[in-house]
Protein backbone atom coordinates (compact mmCIF):
# COMPACT_ATOMS: atom_id res chain seq x y z
CA UNK A 1 0.00 0.00 0.00
CA UNK A 2 1.40 3.35 -1.07
CA UNK A 3 1.35 6.04 1.63
CA UNK A 4 1.17 9.80 0.92
CA UNK A 5 4.45 11.63 0.37
CA UNK A 6 5.03 14.38 2.92
CA UNK A 7 7.69 17.09 2.94
CA UNK A 8 8.88 16.36 6.48
CA UNK A 9 11.24 19.33 6.70
CA UNK A 10 8.56 21.82 5.63
CA UNK A 11 6.00 20.20 7.96
CA UNK A 12 8.48 20.34 10.83
CA UNK A 13 9.13 24.03 10.26
CA UNK A 14 5.39 24.74 10.23
CA UNK A 15 4.94 22.89 13.50
CA UNK A 16 7.84 24.73 15.13
CA UNK A 17 6.42 28.07 14.00
CA UNK A 18 2.99 27.08 15.33
CA UNK A 19 4.44 26.14 18.73
CA UNK A 20 6.50 29.31 19.10
CA UNK A 21 3.82 31.60 17.66
CA UNK A 22 1.06 30.06 19.77
CA UNK A 23 3.11 30.25 22.95
CA UNK A 24 3.94 33.91 22.42
CA UNK A 25 0.35 34.77 21.45
CA UNK A 26 -1.37 33.14 24.41
CA UNK A 27 1.30 34.23 26.92
CA UNK A 28 1.34 37.89 25.92
CA UNK A 29 -2.33 38.21 24.91
CA UNK A 30 -4.21 36.36 27.66
CA UNK A 31 -7.28 38.39 26.74
CA UNK A 32 -7.68 36.02 23.81
CA UNK A 33 -8.37 33.08 26.12
CA UNK A 34 -10.65 35.12 28.35
CA UNK A 35 -12.43 36.86 25.48
CA UNK A 36 -13.28 33.67 23.61
CA UNK A 37 -14.47 31.97 26.81
CA UNK A 38 -16.56 35.05 27.60
CA UNK A 39 -18.46 34.66 24.33
CA UNK A 40 -20.09 31.53 25.75
CA UNK A 41 -20.60 32.72 29.34
CA UNK A 42 -23.76 34.27 30.74
CA UNK A 43 -23.77 35.80 34.24
CA UNK A 44 -25.99 33.76 36.54
CA UNK A 45 -26.31 30.98 33.97
CA UNK A 46 -22.71 29.93 33.40
CA UNK A 47 -21.64 28.45 30.09
CA UNK A 48 -25.17 27.90 28.83
CA UNK A 49 -24.91 29.11 25.24
CA UNK A 50 -24.46 25.56 23.92
CA UNK A 51 -27.11 23.43 25.62
CA UNK A 52 -28.40 21.26 22.78
CA UNK A 53 -28.30 17.59 23.93
CA UNK A 54 -27.39 16.61 20.37
CA UNK A 55 -24.00 18.30 20.80
CA UNK A 56 -23.24 16.22 23.88
CA UNK A 57 -24.43 13.04 22.18
CA UNK A 58 -22.22 13.69 19.14
CA UNK A 59 -19.26 14.53 21.37
CA UNK A 60 -19.62 11.21 23.18
CA UNK A 61 -19.87 9.25 19.90
CA UNK A 62 -16.69 10.86 18.54
CA UNK A 63 -14.94 9.98 21.78
CA UNK A 64 -16.23 6.40 21.47
CA UNK A 65 -14.87 6.08 17.93
CA UNK A 66 -11.40 7.10 19.11
CA UNK A 67 -11.50 4.57 21.94
CA UNK A 68 -12.65 1.74 19.67
CA UNK A 69 -10.11 2.61 16.99
CA UNK A 70 -7.27 2.60 19.54
CA UNK A 71 -8.38 -0.73 21.01
CA UNK A 72 -8.68 -2.29 17.55
CA UNK A 73 -5.20 -1.06 16.67
CA UNK A 74 -3.79 -2.74 19.78
CA UNK A 75 -4.88 -6.08 18.34
CA UNK A 76 -4.53 -5.39 14.61
CA UNK A 77 -0.93 -4.12 14.78
CA UNK A 78 0.68 -7.29 16.23
CA UNK A 79 -1.72 -9.53 14.31
CA UNK A 80 -0.80 -7.95 10.97
CA UNK A 81 2.89 -7.92 11.89
CA UNK A 82 3.14 -11.52 13.04
CA UNK A 83 1.09 -12.91 10.16
CA UNK A 84 2.69 -10.62 7.54
CA UNK A 85 -0.68 -9.75 6.08
CA UNK A 86 -3.14 -6.88 6.15
CA UNK A 87 -5.92 -6.55 8.70
CA UNK A 88 -9.01 -4.75 7.39
CA UNK A 89 -6.90 -3.94 4.30
CA UNK A 90 -4.30 -2.09 6.38
CA UNK A 91 -0.68 -3.28 6.87
CA UNK A 92 1.08 -3.48 10.22
CA UNK A 93 2.85 -0.12 9.84
CA UNK A 94 -0.45 1.75 9.40
CA UNK A 95 -1.87 0.03 12.48
CA UNK A 96 1.33 0.88 14.35
CA UNK A 97 0.90 4.53 13.35
CA UNK A 98 -2.71 4.56 14.58
CA UNK A 99 -1.87 2.88 17.87
CA UNK A 100 1.22 4.94 18.65
CA UNK A 101 -0.46 8.20 17.65
CA UNK A 102 -3.15 7.76 20.30
CA UNK A 103 -0.67 6.36 22.80
CA UNK A 104 1.97 9.07 22.43
CA UNK A 105 -0.32 12.09 21.99
CA UNK A 106 -3.61 11.93 23.92
CA UNK A 107 -2.65 9.22 26.42
CA UNK A 108 0.96 9.87 27.44
CA UNK A 109 1.77 13.53 26.70
CA UNK A 110 -1.69 15.05 27.20
CA UNK A 111 -3.32 13.02 29.98
CA UNK A 112 -0.23 11.46 31.51
CA UNK A 113 1.96 14.57 31.68
CA UNK A 114 0.26 17.90 30.96
CA UNK A 115 -3.24 17.47 32.39
CA UNK A 116 -1.88 15.63 35.42
CA UNK A 117 0.65 18.34 36.31
CA UNK A 118 -0.42 21.69 34.85
CA UNK A 119 -2.77 22.71 37.66
CA UNK A 120 -4.69 25.05 35.34
CA UNK A 121 -8.31 25.55 36.36
CA UNK A 122 -11.02 25.08 33.75
CA UNK A 123 -12.90 28.20 32.55
CA UNK A 124 -16.06 27.28 34.48
CA UNK A 125 -13.97 27.05 37.68
CA UNK A 126 -12.26 30.45 37.27
CA UNK A 127 -13.47 33.36 39.43
CA UNK A 128 -13.97 35.54 36.34
CA UNK A 129 -16.69 33.11 35.24
CA UNK A 130 -18.33 32.36 38.58
CA UNK A 131 -15.80 29.84 39.92
CA UNK A 132 -13.46 29.89 42.89
CA UNK A 133 -10.03 29.63 41.27
CA UNK A 134 -7.69 32.06 39.54
CA UNK A 135 -7.01 32.25 35.82
CA UNK A 136 -3.60 30.91 34.78
CA UNK A 137 -1.69 31.69 31.62
CA UNK A 138 -1.36 28.91 29.07
CA UNK A 139 1.73 26.83 29.74
CA UNK A 140 2.00 27.91 33.39
CA UNK A 141 2.22 25.07 35.88
CA UNK A 142 0.29 26.20 38.94
CA UNK A 143 -1.88 24.94 41.82
CA UNK A 144 -5.39 25.96 40.79
CA UNK A 145 -6.43 22.40 39.92
CA UNK A 146 -5.47 19.09 41.53
CA UNK A 147 -6.44 16.53 38.86
CA UNK A 148 -7.84 16.26 35.32
CA UNK A 149 -6.96 19.90 34.69
CA UNK A 150 -7.66 22.26 31.84
CA UNK A 151 -4.26 22.38 30.11
CA UNK A 152 -4.42 20.75 27.61
CA UNK A 153 -7.58 19.10 26.23
CA UNK A 154 -7.49 15.30 26.02
CA UNK A 155 -10.63 15.13 23.90
CA UNK A 156 -9.32 17.67 21.41
CA UNK A 157 -6.02 15.78 21.14
CA UNK A 158 -7.96 12.57 20.43
CA UNK A 159 -10.30 14.34 18.00
CA UNK A 160 -7.40 15.84 16.05
CA UNK A 161 -5.78 12.41 15.94
CA UNK A 162 -9.05 10.93 14.65
CA UNK A 163 -9.39 13.70 12.08
CA UNK A 164 -5.85 13.02 10.87
CA UNK A 165 -6.61 9.30 10.58
CA UNK A 166 -9.79 9.97 8.61
CA UNK A 167 -7.78 12.20 6.27
CA UNK A 168 -5.14 9.47 5.98
CA UNK A 169 -7.85 6.93 5.21
CA UNK A 170 -9.08 9.17 2.41
CA UNK A 171 -5.57 9.43 0.95
CA UNK A 172 -5.02 5.66 1.13
CA UNK A 173 -8.35 5.14 -0.67
CA UNK A 174 -7.73 7.88 -3.24
CA UNK A 175 -7.63 5.49 -6.22
CA UNK A 176 -10.89 3.80 -5.21
CA UNK A 177 -12.84 6.94 -4.34
CA UNK A 178 -14.52 9.47 -6.62
CA UNK A 179 -13.36 13.03 -6.10
CA UNK A 180 -16.47 13.94 -4.12
CA UNK A 181 -15.86 10.97 -1.82
CA UNK A 182 -12.30 12.10 -1.16
CA UNK A 183 -13.44 15.64 -0.37
CA UNK A 184 -16.27 14.31 1.80
CA UNK A 185 -13.90 12.26 3.97
CA UNK A 186 -11.52 15.17 4.30
CA UNK A 187 -14.39 17.41 5.38
CA UNK A 188 -15.44 14.87 8.02
CA UNK A 189 -11.89 14.80 9.37
CA UNK A 190 -11.83 18.58 9.71
CA UNK A 191 -15.36 18.67 11.16
CA UNK A 192 -14.52 16.16 13.90
CA UNK A 193 -11.65 18.30 15.18
CA UNK A 194 -13.42 21.67 14.86
CA UNK A 195 -16.63 20.40 16.45
CA UNK A 196 -14.86 19.07 19.55
CA UNK A 197 -12.87 22.32 19.89
CA UNK A 198 -16.05 24.43 19.79
CA UNK A 199 -17.89 22.06 22.15
CA UNK A 200 -15.13 22.03 24.76
CA UNK A 201 -14.64 25.81 24.68
CA UNK A 202 -18.37 26.54 24.49
CA UNK A 203 -19.21 24.46 27.57
CA UNK A 204 -16.52 26.06 29.72
CA UNK A 205 -14.39 22.95 29.92
CA UNK A 206 -11.35 24.39 28.15
CA UNK A 207 -9.79 27.66 27.10
CA UNK A 208 -8.97 28.23 23.45
CA UNK A 209 -5.25 27.76 24.19
CA UNK A 210 -5.96 24.35 25.74
CA UNK A 211 -7.46 23.20 22.46
CA UNK A 212 -4.78 24.85 20.33
CA UNK A 213 -1.88 23.16 22.08
CA UNK A 214 -3.75 19.85 22.36
CA UNK A 215 -4.09 19.84 18.59
CA UNK A 216 -0.41 20.66 18.21
CA UNK A 217 0.55 17.74 20.47
CA UNK A 218 -1.29 15.31 18.20
CA UNK A 219 0.04 16.92 15.02
CA UNK A 220 3.60 16.83 16.35
CA UNK A 221 3.23 13.22 17.46
CA UNK A 222 1.92 12.33 13.99
CA UNK A 223 4.87 14.11 12.34
CA UNK A 224 7.39 12.31 14.54
CA UNK A 225 5.79 8.88 14.05
CA UNK A 226 5.44 9.40 10.30
CA UNK A 227 9.13 10.22 10.10
CA UNK A 228 10.06 7.05 11.98
CA UNK A 229 7.63 4.66 10.31
CA UNK A 230 7.43 5.98 6.75
CA UNK A 231 10.18 8.54 6.10
CA UNK A 232 13.11 6.31 7.02
CA UNK A 233 14.15 8.07 10.24
CA UNK A 234 14.14 4.81 12.16
CA UNK A 235 16.42 3.07 9.66
CA UNK A 236 18.77 6.07 9.56
CA UNK A 237 19.01 6.16 13.35
CA UNK A 238 19.67 2.42 13.49
CA UNK A 239 22.40 2.71 10.82
CA UNK A 240 24.12 5.53 12.72
CA UNK A 241 23.98 3.54 15.94
CA UNK A 242 25.57 0.53 14.26
CA UNK A 243 28.36 2.65 12.77
CA UNK A 244 29.18 4.14 16.19
CA UNK A 245 29.24 0.71 17.82
N, C-alpha and C positions, 0 to 999 in steps of 0.2 A: 504494500500500500504506500503510495507516494504522499508524503506530508508537505504542507505548504512551505515555501522558501521564505525565510525571514532575514532581513538585514539586522543581525544581532547588535552590531556596533551602533547603528542609528537608533535602534530601539532602546539600547542601554543609555544612550545620551538623552533621549526623551524622558526616560524614567528618572535619571539623575536630575534633570532640569525640573521635573514635576515635584520631586522630593524637596529640593532646595527652595524652589519658588513657593510651594505650598507651605513649607515651614516658615519662611519669612512672612508670607501673607497673613497666616493665622496668628503668628506671634505678635506682629506689629499692628495688625488691624483686628483686634478681638471683637470689635463691633460687628464684624461680619458674622461670626458665630451667634452673637446675641441678637442681631437684627433678623437673621433668618429664622431663628427659634421664635422670636417675637411675633412673626407673621402668623404663627399657628396657635398663639396663646391668647386666651381671653380671661381677663381678671374675674375672679370668682367662679370661673368654669374650668380653668386649667387648659390643657391642650385638647380642646374639644372640636377643633375645626374639622378634623377627619374622624368621623364617628360611624361611617358606613360599615356594617358587619361584613360586607363583601370584601372590603380591604383586608380585614383581619383573616378571613377565610383564605384569601388568595395568598397572603403572606405565609400562612401556615403550610399551604400546599407547596409553595416554592421551597420552603425549608425542608419539607418531607422529601422532595425530589433530590435535594442535595444529600440528605442522609442516606437515602436508598442507593444513589449513584456511588457514594463512597463505599458503602458496605458491599455492593456488587463488585467494585474494583478490587476490594481486598481478596475476593475469591478468584475473580477473573484473571488478575495479573499473574499469580503463581500457576494457575491452571493453564493459561496460554503459554507461559514460559516453559513449564515442565513438559507439556505435550507438543510443543513446537507447532502450534496451530492457532488459528484465530478463535476468539470467543465472541459471539454476536458480531462477527465480521471485523473485529478489531484485534490487532496483534498485541503481544505482551507489552511492547514499549508504549503504546497508547494507553493501555490500562495502567501501566506504571506512572505515566504522566498524570492521569486522572487521580489516582490514589495519592501520590506524593504532593500534588497540588493542594488537595484538601488538607492533607496531614501537615504540610509545612506552613501553609498560609493560615487558614481559619483556626486550625486546632492548636498548633504549637506556638506560632508567633503571636497570633491575636489573642486567643483565649488562655493559652498557657503562660504567656509572658506579659503582654501589654495590659489586657483587661484585669489580670490578677494582681498587677503591681502599680498601675497608674494612679489609682486613688481619685480619679476625676469623677465628680458627681454628675449624674444625668441632668439634662435641662429641667425636667419636672421636679427635681430635688434641690434646685438652686434657689436661693432666697429671692432673686430677681423675678422668679416665676412661681412664687408661692411656697417654695420649699424651705429647708432649714440649713442648707449648706452653701458654701461660697463657690462662686464661679472660678474655674482654673483655666489657665491658658492651655491650648493644645500642646501636647508634648511635655507638660509639666507633671512630674511625679509628686503627688501631694497626699493628704490624709483625709480628704473629703468623702471618701467611699472606701468601704472595707472589703467588698467582694463584688464580682460581676459588674465592674465599673463601666463608665461611659466610653473611655478611650481604649481601643477603638471599637468599631462595631463588628461583632462576630457574624451577624446575619448578612451585613453588607459584604464582608469578605467572602462568605460562602456564595452569595448571589452573584458577585462579580466572577468568581471562579466558575459558577454554573453558566453564566453568560458567555464566558470565554470558551467553555466546552461545547456549548451549543453552536457558537461561531465556528469552532474547529470541526464539529460534526458536519456543518454545512460545507466547509472547504473539502473535507474528505469525500463528500458525496457530490462534489461539483459536477462530475461527468455524468451522474445518473439523474441529476435534478434539472428541471427547466429553470430558466433565469428567475422567474417569479418565485419559485420554490426556494432558491438560494437566498434571494432578498428577504423572503418571509422568515426564514430561519435566523438570518442575521438580525432582523428587526425584533424577533422574540428574544434573542440573546441580549440586546440592548435594553429592551423593555424590562426584563427580569431585574437587571441591575438598577435601572432608574426607578422602577416602582418601589423596590425595597428601600432605596435611599430616601425617597419622598415619604414613605410610610414611617420609617424610623425617626426621621426629623419631625414630621408632622404630628406624631403622637408623643413628642417630648422625651423620647428614649435616647436620642443621640443628637449632638451638635453636628453641624455641617462638616466641621473638620474631622470628627470621628468617622464619618462615612468616606470622606476624601482619602484619608490615610489608610483606612481599611481596604479600600479599592486598590490603592497603591501597593499594599502588602501582597495582595493576590496577584497583581500584575507583575510585580517584581519576582515573586516566587515562580510564576509561569515562565518568565524570561530566563531565570536561572536554570530551571528544570529543562526547558527546551534546549538551552545551550549544552547541557550535559547529555541529554538523551538523543537529541537529533542534530545538533550542530558540531558534534565531535569533540566537545570540551573534555568529556570524560576520558576518551582515548588519548587526547593530547596530554592530559595530566598524568595518566598512567605511563605513557611513554617517557615523560620527563622524570618521573619517579624511578623508573627502571634505569635510565641513563645515569642518574645520580648514585644509585646503589651499585 
